[in-house]
Amino acid sequence: NDKTEPEKLGRHDDVSNWYLFHRISDLDQLGDKGSAVREQALGLIADADMRIVFGLKSDTAPKVAEVLGMNDTVTRLTLDFEPGEGLFLVGQKRVAVVRVQPTAAEFAAFKTDTVERSNS
């Protein structure tokens, strides 16, 4: 294929690409099922050597499991996670449950369960 994706070329330069999703359904905004852009995004996810999944809800877990190739056992683990616990999928065969301990600055930047509203 002579249209090699820049993300794949970056591997040779020790570049790490990160794709962050609040919800896996955000992929639905990329286009209809089967569209070129959506398939490219799914391909990039499939090629990722590291996937990190924090707590899932039972209604979203099946879709996340499908997209990330998670089996039933690891998918069930994510349903009982406490805040800060994550499932690290490393390569094709390694799985670890990790408790993330963010710094105060990281916590402030990534806290998504509350919204501060200004009165302006």
Steps between C-alpha positions, in 0.01 A plus 500: 500500500662828392279709732665406829338675792719758680412333831662178384808679363553662840585163655836508322578833669397379848183709490213392723154591376221524758129489421270590787129424507258596770255255346564244229177619338693817410622294203146523364567868427767402247255368248269217414597141563735396222606856409868551419566739790331274753685194371830689520427593863411139585820386330710737710333369816559141391870576442548657843745310717355645820135553585382637833138458607358655815170402659224412255126496541308188409326670204827611336724204588398275207586762236832585666582129524422453131710795382796418726481123463447438871375162622212457747728454800690827465185683397327392823796629702443853372141503630617497863787748481533775756603847379866487399507129418572410142545198281827515309504283188860470387563343162279205417544291814579706810231637727547688828266678737674819611413762759597839361617758755488839324676809626276789609556675165417184303189444708380855437565470126330165449216498755192451284229403747412858597454816301586843628280770357575869497227757561618733222 
